[in-house]
Amino acid sequence: MKLLIYSHFFAPSVGGVETIVALLARQLSEIHLAQPRGDKWDVVVATKTPANEFDDHAFPFRVVRAPSSLQLWRLIRWADVTHVAGPSLLPMFLAKLAGKPYVVEHHGYQAICPNGVLIHQPDRAICPGHFQAGHYGACLRCQQQEMSLPSALSKLFLMFPRHSLSCKADSNIAITNHSLARHRLPRAQVIYYGIESLRTGAAPPCPEPRRVRPMSASSQPQEFPAKQNEIQSSDSPREPHDTNNEPPNFAYVGRFVPEKGLDVLLGAARRLKSDGCRFQVLLIGDGPERANLEAAIASNDLQDVARITGFLHGPALAEQMNSVDAVVMPSTWEETAGLSAIEQMMRGRLVIASDIGGLGEIVADTGLKFPAGDAAALAAQMKKVIHRIAEVPALGEAAQARARALFQADRMTADHASAYQKLL
């Protein structure tokens, strides 16, 4: 089968979509799945992301960078099926024009929300679905919080063909049941993310392309990518430390942006400290909210319990994470899935997460959950870890068992292959 995968973002950009697209393309290229004619998968990835110093020959599939409209048209005509990773207008339009089957995988909410995250910017609340309800004035006012009126009008106008072409797709793929229910698109199904087992020495979920020379600072993504925090450590549940000598450690790993709820985590830390609890919180990452977080730590006198590490990756991140008892994901927006949660669960680490969107669905009953934005409830869950540290490994094992049952890369690849084959 000839498969074209179009992903606006791809390596060397680092993030969840890039990780899943590279893994899917690699597995389809390398694995001969059982097919009626015994065909091999011929996979091409098209992307707007420039290669910079990365060498695309490290991939077992062809990568076409910044294709022109004519090049993209030819690729779509060549392919048996086009997979669009996120509802990008041009590939959907060209596939429809060419009469070729196309699949749209919804990693965010771009098909139903102008800002793609379903957050009503004027009050930073979860959007009830203004665009789907036809409340376009509310969408326009929301967008004007971040851009000029002409830009907001342009973005809103483009939503209509984007949503229409998504509705006309031969198949829509949601990455959680929550995302499926939110989008309400026809011919839709759920395919959970999958990652490879993260044992010591195992290949990472997204193989990093071979670098010709070190990446320059100017080629780094503007926003902090959570996947730079890849942990090369064992996936065996961590043994609890001696609480008489060392306080329990909690960590957040990811971007410092408002919707990730880091103010909620610091609010919980403030409550725990006032209650006399012994603990440490590591904020691993960086982003536009860093200055605000540093100010909040200082103003609330949390310097002795909360620390920002900045960017960490490789051995430095592994060393830091090996001392962590639980990872906290206090998101205040409806994440479509939560790839970071899957990764931590696959490693046998306890996840404390907001019970919101796809994140709550991924963690299910194998982690500790709390209502999004509720610092007191988060503090209560963290206190369970502090006072019952010996029970943490068992929770980690349950999380790992769920991850291995539902979130394996081979299962994800087979489900996608089945979806493509049904279209033919």
C-alpha positions in Angstrom: 0.0 0.0 0.0 1.2 3.5 -0.8 0.6 5.8 2.1 1.1 9.5 2.3 1.2 11.0 5.8 1.0 14.8 6.0 2.1 16.4 9.2 2.6 20.1 9.4 5.1 19.6 12.3 7.7 16.9 12.1 11.3 16.2 13.2 13.5 18.1 14.1 10.5 19.8 15.8 9.8 17.8 18.9 6.3 17.1 20.3 3.6 14.6 20.7 2.3 14.7 17.1 5.8 14.5 15.7 6.5 11.5 17.9 3.4 9.6 16.9 3.8 10.3 13.2 7.4 9.2 13.1 6.7 6.0 15.1 3.7 5.1 12.9 5.6 5.8 9.6 8.6 3.8 10.8 6.7 0.8 12.0 4.6 0.6 8.8 7.8 0.9 6.7 9.7 -1.7 8.6 7.0 -4.3 9.4 5.4 -6.4 6.7 1.8 -6.6 7.9 -0.3 -9.4 6.6 -2.2 -8.3 3.5 -4.1 -10.1 0.8 -1.4 -9.6 -1.8 1.5 -9.5 0.6 2.3 -5.9 -0.3 4.9 -3.9 1.4 4.0 -0.5 2.9 5.5 2.4 0.9 5.3 5.4 3.2 6.1 9.0 2.5 5.9 11.8 5.1 5.2 15.3 3.8 5.8 18.3 6.2 6.2 22.0 6.3 9.0 21.7 8.9 12.5 22.4 7.5 15.2 19.8 8.0 17.8 22.3 9.2 20.9 20.1 10.2 19.0 16.9 10.5 19.6 14.0 8.0 16.3 12.5 6.8 18.2 9.4 5.5 18.1 8.1 9.1 14.4 7.3 8.6 13.3 4.1 6.8 10.8 6.2 4.8 11.0 9.1 2.5 10.4 12.6 3.9 9.4 15.5 1.6 10.0 18.9 3.1 8.0 22.0 2.3 6.3 20.6 -0.7 4.7 23.0 -3.2 1.0 22.7 -4.0 2.0 20.8 -7.2 4.3 18.4 -5.4 1.6 17.7 -2.8 -0.9 17.1 -5.5 1.3 14.6 -7.2 2.0 12.8 -3.9 -1.7 12.6 -3.1 -2.4 11.3 -6.6 0.4 8.7 -6.1 -0.9 7.5 -2.7 -3.6 4.9 -2.2 -4.5 6.7 1.1 -3.6 10.1 2.6 -3.3 10.4 6.3 -3.6 14.0 7.6 -2.2 14.4 11.1 -4.4 17.3 12.2 -7.0 18.9 9.9 -4.6 20.8 7.6 -6.7 22.5 4.8 -4.5 22.1 1.7 -4.0 18.3 1.8 -7.6 17.7 2.7 -8.8 19.9 -0.2 -6.4 18.3 -2.7 -7.4 14.8 -1.6 -11.0 15.6 -2.0 -10.4 17.3 -5.4 -8.4 14.2 -6.6 -11.1 11.9 -5.4 -8.6 10.0 -3.3 -9.5 8.6 0.2 -8.1 10.6 3.1 -8.0 10.0 6.9 -7.9 12.8 9.4 -6.4 12.2 12.8 -7.4 14.8 15.4 -4.5 15.4 17.9 -6.1 18.7 19.0 -9.4 20.5 18.5 -8.5 22.5 15.3 -11.5 21.1 13.5 -14.0 22.5 16.0 -12.2 25.5 17.7 -10.3 28.4 16.1 -7.6 28.4 18.8 -7.4 24.6 18.7 -7.5 24.0 22.5 -11.1 24.7 23.4 -10.2 27.4 25.9 -12.4 30.6 26.0 -9.6 33.1 26.2 -11.6 36.1 27.8 -12.1 34.1 31.0 -9.6 31.2 30.5 -12.5 28.8 30.9 -13.2 25.5 29.1 -15.2 26.4 25.9 -18.6 24.8 25.8 -18.3 24.5 22.0 -19.2 27.9 20.6 -18.1 27.2 17.0 -20.1 23.9 16.9 -23.1 25.8 18.3 -22.9 28.6 15.7 -21.9 31.2 18.3 -19.4 32.8 15.9 -19.4 36.1 17.7 -18.1 34.4 20.8 -15.3 32.8 18.8 -14.4 36.2 17.3 -14.2 37.8 20.7 -12.1 34.9 22.0 -9.6 35.2 19.2 -9.3 39.0 19.6 -7.7 38.3 23.0 -4.6 37.1 21.1 -4.7 38.9 17.8 -6.0 41.8 15.8 -9.6 41.9 14.4 -8.5 41.2 10.8 -6.4 38.2 11.9 -9.3 36.9 14.1 -11.7 37.2 11.2 -9.4 35.3 8.9 -8.9 32.5 11.4 -12.6 32.2 12.0 -13.3 32.2 8.2 -10.9 29.3 7.7 -12.7 27.2 10.3 -15.6 26.6 7.9 -13.7 24.8 5.2 -11.6 23.0 7.8 -14.6 21.7 9.6 -16.4 20.8 6.4 -13.5 18.9 4.9 -13.1 17.0 8.2 -16.8 16.0 8.0 -16.2 14.8 4.5 -13.1 12.7 5.3 -13.4 9.0 4.6 -12.4 8.3 8.2 -11.8 10.5 11.2 -9.6 9.2 14.0 -9.9 10.4 17.5 -7.2 9.5 20.0 -9.5 9.1 23.0 -13.2 8.6 23.6 -13.4 12.1 25.0 -12.0 13.5 21.8 -14.5 11.4 19.8 -17.4 12.8 21.8 -16.1 16.4 21.6 -15.6 16.4 17.8 -18.9 14.6 16.9 -17.6 14.0 13.4 -19.0 11.3 11.0 -17.2 8.0 10.1 -15.1 8.4 13.3 -13.3 5.8 15.5 -10.9 5.8 18.4 -7.3 4.7 18.1 -5.3 5.2 21.3 -1.7 6.4 21.1 0.9 3.8 21.4 4.5 3.9 22.4 7.3 1.3 22.5 8.2 -0.2 25.9 10.8 2.0 27.6 13.3 -0.5 28.9 16.9 0.4 29.4 18.6 0.2 26.0 15.3 0.1 24.1 14.7 2.4 21.2 12.8 5.6 22.1 9.3 6.1 20.9 10.4 8.6 18.2 13.9 7.8 16.8 15.8 11.0 16.6 17.2 11.6 13.1 21.0 11.5 12.8 22.5 15.0 13.1 25.1 16.1 10.7 26.3 18.7 13.2 24.9 20.1 16.5 21.6 22.0 16.2 21.9 25.7 16.3 20.0 27.7 18.9 18.0 29.4 16.1 16.6 26.0 14.9 15.0 25.1 18.2 11.2 25.3 18.4 9.9 28.5 19.9 7.8 26.7 22.5 9.3 24.3 24.9 8.7 20.7 23.6 7.7 18.2 26.3 9.4 15.4 24.3 12.8 16.9 24.9 12.4 15.5 28.3 12.7 11.9 27.1 13.8 9.7 30.0 16.2 6.9 29.1 15.6 4.9 32.3 14.2 1.5 33.2 10.5 0.9 33.0 10.5 -1.0 36.2 8.5 0.6 39.0 10.7 2.6 41.3 11.3 1.4 44.8 10.2 3.9 47.5 13.0 5.7 49.4 13.5 5.8 53.1 11.1 8.5 54.2 13.1 9.1 57.4 16.0 10.5 55.4 14.5 11.8 52.2 11.1 13.5 51.6 8.9 12.2 48.8 9.6 13.8 45.4 7.0 15.0 42.9 7.7 16.3 39.4 6.0 18.1 36.6 7.6 17.6 33.2 6.6 19.7 30.2 5.9 23.2 28.9 5.4 26.1 31.2 2.1 27.5 29.7 -1.1 28.6 31.5 -3.2 25.7 30.5 -0.9 23.2 32.1 -2.1 24.3 35.6 1.3 24.9 37.2 -0.3 27.6 39.5 -2.5 24.8 40.8 0.5 22.7 41.6 2.2 25.6 43.5 -1.1 26.2 45.3 -1.1 22.6 46.5 2.6 22.9 47.5 1.7 25.9 49.6 -1.0 24.0 51.4 1.2 21.0 52.0 3.9 23.2 53.5 1.5 25.0 55.8 0.4 21.5 57.0 4.0 20.7 57.9 4.5 18.0 55.2 8.0 17.1 54.1 8.2 16.9 50.3 9.9 18.3 47.2 8.4 19.5 43.9 10.5 19.7 40.7 9.3 21.7 37.8 11.2 20.3 34.8 10.9 22.3 31.7 10.6 25.9 30.5 8.3 28.2 28.7 6.6 31.6 28.8 5.2 31.2 32.3 8.7 30.6 33.9 9.0 34.2 35.2 5.5 34.0 36.8 6.3 30.7 38.4 9.6 32.0 39.8 7.8 35.0 41.3 5.1 32.7 42.8 7.7 30.5 44.4 9.4 33.5 45.9 6.2 35.3 47.1 4.8 32.2 48.7 8.1 31.3 50.4 8.3 27.9 48.6 12.0 28.0 47.7 12.8 25.1 50.1 10.2 22.8 48.6 9.8 23.8 44.9 12.6 24.1 42.3 12.7 24.8 38.6 15.3 22.8 36.8 14.9 24.3 33.3 15.5 22.1 30.2 16.7 18.6 31.0 17.3 15.7 28.7 19.3 12.5 28.4 21.3 11.4 31.4 20.6 14.6 33.4 16.8 14.0 33.1 17.1 10.3 33.8 19.1 11.0 37.0 16.6 13.6 38.1 13.6 11.4 37.4 15.0 8.4 39.1 14.4 10.1 42.4 10.8 11.0 41.6 7.9 9.1 43.4 5.0 10.6 41.4 4.5 12.8 38.3 1.9 15.5 38.6 -0.1 16.6 35.5 -2.4 19.4 36.7 -3.8 20.5 33.3 -6.7 22.9 33.3 -7.6 22.3 29.6 -9.2 19.3 28.1 -6.1 17.5 26.7 -7.1 15.2 23.9 -5.0 12.4 25.3 -1.8 12.9 27.4 1.2 11.3 25.8 3.4 12.2 28.7 1.0 10.3 31.1 1.2 7.2 28.8 5.0 7.4 28.9 5.2 7.7 32.7 2.7 4.9 33.1 4.7 2.7 30.7 7.7 3.3 33.0 5.7 2.1 36.0 5.5 5.6 37.6 2.5 6.8 39.5 0.7 9.7 37.8 -1.4 12.3 39.7 -3.6 14.0 37.1 -6.5 16.4 36.6 -9.6 14.4 35.9 -10.3 16.3 32.7 -10.6 15.5 29.0 -8.6 12.7 27.5 -6.0 12.9 30.3 -8.4 11.5 32.9 -9.4 8.8 30.5 -5.8 7.7 29.9 -5.0 7.5 33.6 -8.3 5.9 34.5 -8.3 4.2 37.9 -4.6 3.4 37.9 -3.5 6.8 39.0 -4.7 9.5 41.5 -7.0 12.1 40.0 -8.5 15.4 41.2 -10.9 18.0 39.8 -9.1 20.3 37.4 -8.0 23.6 39.0 -8.7 22.4 42.6 -5.4 23.0 44.5 -6.9 21.6 47.7 -7.9 18.3 46.1 -4.5 18.0 44.5 -2.8 18.6 47.8 -5.0 15.8 49.3 -3.8 13.4 46.6 -0.2 14.4 47.1 -0.6 13.9 50.8 -1.6 10.3 50.2 1.7 9.7 48.6 3.6 11.5 51.4 1.9 9.4 54.1 1.6 6.1 52.3 4.8 6.1 50.3 5.2 2.3 50.6 2.0 1.8 48.5 3.4 3.8 45.5 5.1 0.9 43.7 1.9 -1.1 43.6 0.1 1.8 42.0 2.9 2.2 39.5 2.6 -1.5 38.6 -1.1 -1.1 38.0 -0.4 1.9 35.7 2.2 0.0 33.9 -0.1 -3.0 33.3 -2.8 -0.6 31.8 -0.2 1.0 29.6 1.1 -2.3 28.3 -2.4 -3.5 27.7 -3.7 -0.4 25.8 -0.9 1.8 24.7 1.5 -0.4 22.8 3.0 0.8 19.5 2.3 -2.4 17.6 -1.4 -2.2 18.5 -1.6 1.5 17.4 0.1 0.6 14.1 -2.1 -2.4 13.4 -5.3 -0.3 14.1 -4.2 2.4 11.7 -3.3 -0.2 9.0 -6.8 -1.7 9.4 -8.4 1.7 9.1 -6.5 2.4 5.8 -7.2 -1.0 4.4 -11.0 -0.6 5.0 -11.0 2.5 2.8 -9.8 0.4 -0.2 
